[in-house]
Amino acid sequence: KPEQTIALGSDHGGFSMKERLKPVLEELGWTLRDVGVHEEKAVDYPDIAHAVAALVAQGEAALGIIVDGAGIGSAMAANKVPGVRAALCYDRASARNSREHNHANVLTLGGRLLTQSQAEDVLRTWLATPFAGGRHQGRIDKITAIELKYSSWTPKQSND
């Protein structure tokens, strides 16, 4: 059932943390779609972020979680997929805000920047926080409008 499914992925920098978060997610009743990596071998995080984000955008998973070294690159890559609102969270406040105000549907974590305890705290808070709706919905609608405006736009190539 997609509504009870979390797409989960990591690069080599987040592999061990991803593996240690799996039992927490299962304990909370989620079905996992692990897109990899399945061992600590080098991989490019945009590939993993795209795989997780695509499952969320296509409705095959309700939410996504990506762990890379810092969490930043995966958030950037995931946010390129229409319909995805990925948030890098690093404490309870950022986790709560990203869900309550921004209706985030993908969480990114920095496997080399957070302790396991911190990551679990962020994860539990993120999953437990509902979207507040109300005045925040109008802002989400504006984010979606920006996304739609550029969905067929091709950026100029730059070597900056």
C-alpha positions, 0 to 999 in steps of 0.5 A: 500500500503506497500510503504506508510505504517509505522510499528509502535510499543512501549513498555510501556516506549514509549507508550505515545510518540508513541501515540503522534507521530501517528497524525504527521505520519498521517499528513505526509500521512503515513498509520500506522500498530500499532503492540502495545502496545495499553495501558500502560502495561508492555511488553518486547521490543524485542517482539515489535521490532521483530514485527515491524522489521518483517513487514519491512523485509517482505515488508508489511511496507516501514519503521518502528518506535519503541519507548521504554524507551531508544531506544537502546534495540529495535534497537538491537533486530530489527537489528537481523532481516535480511534486517533491518537496525535500527538506534537509533536517538536522534537529527536531525544530527543522523536522517539525517545520518542514512538515508542518509549514512546508508539507515536505514529503522527502527527508534528507539526512547527513549521515556524516553530520548527525549521530545515530541518536540525532538522526532517529530523533529527527526521523521520529519528529518528521514522521509524527508531524502533520501538515498544518494546512491553513495559511501554509497551503497557499505557500505550498500552492506558490511553490507548485506554481513555480515548479509548473512555470519551469517544468518545460524550461531548459536552463542555459548551460553554464560552466561557472 
